[in-house]
């Protein structure tokens, strides 16, 4: 009987151990960002009461958010000036007004800044669908902030002590990604349903400035409907990004 | 079982779930310790409004007795809503509750000892009402207070 349960337990664990992690990762030589393979699958979305399915091809996703140190290297290489700096904003990624260190996620980043970085690094920003697909766990449920377990995964207003933290400071989700939920909003490419919509990017995932309840309601929402671009604030102390790489696994 | 009976059984099952879901809703939205975006209103039994003076009996106010607590107040005779913050023992801050950027309500963030707008762009202010981070550019209005014998008087003019 014990043998049976032991074998059943091993069988349940099998999908998680069939692919050694090192085969599923890729490191970008440009910025040393590590990526993990997100296998293809179906993103299930509830939209106006209907269950929609969207097929997602496999892709590599940045394990961590882009750090201050990595962004600094990009700026050193290119001389890039962020939108916040161009606008003479009181706070910028260099002077964020909150406690930060080189291994923290870079903030005060606009969608255009994030795109410039990805161009330099030879990678891309995720689409909203790709981001949602990667943020959800294997059962395609969402992380539910507020429980004891989630506090191990999520930086939010009540546990962040008023600033960001190292990009690997909480546990990874089941896909091996850190801080998909909370910590900083991550810029995603907006998938326009028609050519009229001018919205380019949309931040997802909640942040260290948000209450657990606000994050909870942000995560399950399906891709955003078109809203005027001017309503999406360009940069802030909780806007960062992570990258994807569309290269083949083989 | 006929379709009608099955429907009734299903309805009974869901009716049983209603109190449970209400309880969850209550925990999420009405408990300040759980929902940090919620500032409870001032208990109606603990204050008197005399013209432009709001007098709060702190002995009766459960939401303001301890440092770190905050309460909101709105009244039809007042042009603006206010937020009352118990900063430290015997020290209070009273600010306008409408963010100067787009008019959304602000809440006290105990963990950071500041006031933050509920809006996505979350302008932040010190407990004296000064702007710490935009997009708001104007400070929140700061009201004078006086504390005597556990009676907090707020001068709203």
Contacts between the chains, C-beta under 8 A, distances in Angstrom:
chain1	res1	chain2	res2	distance
A	90	B	133	7.7
A	90	B	134	7.0
A	91	B	133	6.6
A	97	B	132	7.4
A	97	B	133	6.1
A	146	B	28	8.0
A	146	B	34	7.3
A	157	B	36	5.7
A	157	B	109	6.5
A	157	B	111	6.7
A	158	B	36	5.4
A	158	B	111	6.0
A	160	B	111	7.7
A	161	B	111	6.6
A	161	B	112	8.0
A	162	B	109	7.9
A	162	B	111	6.4
A	162	B	112	4.1
A	209	B	116	7.1
A	209	B	122	5.2
A	211	B	35	6.4
A	211	B	36	4.5
A	211	B	37	4.3
A	212	B	36	7.7
A	213	B	28	6.0
A	213	B	29	7.8
A	213	B	34	7.9
A	213	B	35	5.3
A	213	B	37	6.3
A	214	B	37	6.3
A	233	B	120	6.6
A	233	B	121	4.5
A	233	B	135	7.0
A	236	B	121	6.2
A	236	B	122	7.4
A	237	B	133	6.4
A	238	B	122	7.7
